[in-house]
Amino acid sequence: MALWSVNYAFEIGFMDIEYKYLFARLEYIGIAFIPVAWFLFAAEYSGIARQFARKYEKVLYLVPTIAILLMLTNNIHGLHFGAYYLDYSEDFPLLILEHGPFFWIFYLYSFILLMLGFLFFFKQFVHLTAPYGTHAGIALTGASVPTFVNILHLADIGPFEFLDPTPFSLGISGLILYWGTIKHEFLNIIPVARENVIESMKDGYIVVDISNSIIDINKAALELAGKARKEVIGKNFDDIFGEEVDILGSAPEGNFDREISLKSGSELKFFTISISPLITRDDVEGKLVMIHDITEKYRYQEALKQANMKINLMSNITRHDILNQVNVLSGYSLLISEKLPPDVREDPRISKYLRNLNKGIDTIHSQIIFTKDYQELGIISPTWQTLYSIVKEAAFAFSGQGIKFSIENKGLEIYADPLLIKAFYNLFDNARSHGEHVSEINVSSHVAGESVVIEVKDNGIGVSPAMKELIFEKSVGKNTGLGLFLVKGILSITGMEIIETGVEREGSKFEIKVPPGNWRIVPVESKADHIEKEN
């Protein structure tokens, strides 16, 4: 465009006919390549005929190259321009060129390439919404101005009969494209790496506009839909993927994820669909839909679930048999104690042996019961649970034991393992067993940065500094040493942490830190922030 404009300026400026003719021929170094460059740009940007353009790019430049060679040697053969002369009818002399046979061949070739480029962008402009449609419109407008005035010039219409306005109109095109670049970010989202990234992705990639019409899709998504690109572009997402994937209309604002299943032939496949809004200048212009195949992962999970079920079944059977034998041992121990003569039973050594035997039986029984609780960790997926309801239900087991519970109700929900209630039960049982004179237990929560901290406080004897970390280890404590170990395991499944921060002799205080994303506040029906219950 610059070569054309500069050389045409020299053609107009010089008065000598030979100089005018020289620069008229030099103009073609720029003129010849504009149609090909436009066609290649339109094909690459729109994606239409892209493979054809890349494959035959060198061939497309053949006619422009011949045109330049013929122009530079036109004095010998006159194939491009048959003759030339000066017209003095205007205020300054203008060079008049009589077109030769190759000129019309070259013009027809250029016209076809220009029109194809227009068609590529027009299809985008019609079918796509902003920002894609806007960008296509900018390209169409910028290229149509010089094309239109050039046609007027060749047709000898009006003031363009002698003066060619095409080089000057290229400046208008430049201004339009500059405005589009600044105002509408034209060319900023050209998929330069699309072939190497999006098309090679194993995940389905789909872009829909605000009316849920598909405006872009990659190969993986096309294979999932079982259709060709031309059957999909411009069509509604639900029409292509069916009602079973009808999620765009119900998807909330912002990012959204859901698992779906689709039947591919005779095989049932599983996917996760992620939907993200496409925002330009604070306006939602469409949505990006990513479809990730989790069929293999789902099968592994199912296989693992089946294996766990078999292991758990075997564990339950073994545990049942062991408990039966423990009960038998307990019964025999009682019978032995009853059958022994009074003088033998009261012997200090025999009494010690019987106490140790019963203690061993009780320990085995507690250990076996613990394995049942620990076995159930992570078996069922975590769920959202209302803290107030869980704590209240756990506290109910201590009714009639002289402990007053103060349970804060802020509508806090946490994402945790279904055994969460067991964790709070063990915390309360730990306070009752080790606090010695616990009469009050308080459960409250507060926000700390992006996390939430749940506090469980009592008025017992507290925990010594040396034991604050050890109490969560297995087999540490006065009894089985399994209660707080189980609590820590239940909480850790969803990333929660627990520490003891109380002051010795003033009571214990357990702090449970819930990570961001695993807690939320739901409005409570009651106006009360606090409910006390005497158990």
Sequence and secondary structure as in RCSB ss.txt:
>XXXX:A:sequence
MALWSVNYAFEIGFMDIEYKYLFARLEYIGIAFIPVAWFLFAAEYSGIARQFARKYEKVLYLVPTIAILLMLTNN
IHGLHFGAYYLDYSEDFPLLILEHGPFFWIFYLYSFILLMLGFLFFFKQFVHLTAPYGTHAGIALTGASVPTFVN
ILHLADIGPFEFLDPTPFSLGISGLILYWGTIKHEFLNIIPVARENVIESMKDGYIVVDISNSIIDINKAALELA
GKARKEVIGKNFDDIFGEEVDILGSAPEGNFDREISLKSGSELKFFTISISPLITRDDVEGKLVMIHDITEKYRY
QEALKQANMKINLMSNITRHDILNQVNVLSGYSLLISEKLPPDVREDPRISKYLRNLNKGIDTIHSQIIFTKDYQ
ELGIISPTWQTLYSIVKEAAFAFSGQGIKFSIENKGLEIYADPLLIKAFYNLFDNARSHGEHVSEINVSSHVAGE
SVVIEVKDNGIGVSPAMKELIFEKSVGKNTGLGLFLVKGILSITGMEIIETGVEREGSKFEIKVPPGNWRIVPVE
SKADHIEKEN
>XXXX:A:secstr
 HHHHHHHHHHHH  SHHHHHHHHHHTHHHHTTHHHHHHHHHHHHH TTHHHHHHTHHHHTHHHHHHHHHHHTHH
HH SSEEEEEEE SSSS EEEEEE HHHHHHHHHHHHHHHHHHHHHHHHHHH  TTHHHHHHHHHHHHHHHHHHH
HHHHTT GGGTTS  HHHHHHHHHHHHHHHHHHH TTTT  TTTTTTTTT SSEEEEEETT BEEEE HHHHHHH
T  HHHHTTSBHHHHH GGG  TTT  SS EEEEEEEEETTEEEEEEEEEEEEEETTEEEEEEEEEEE HHHHHH
HHHHHHHHHHHHHHHHHHHHHHHHHHHHHHHHHHHHHHHS HHHHT HHHHHHHHHHHHHHHHHHHHHHHHHHHH
TTTTS  EEEEHHHHHHHHHHTTTTSS EEEEE S EEEEE TTHHHHHHHHHHHHHHHSSS  EEEEEEEEETT
EEEEEEEESS    GGGTTGGGSTT SSS S HHHHHHHHHHTTT EEEE  BTTTB EEEEEE TTSEEE   S
SS SEEEEE 
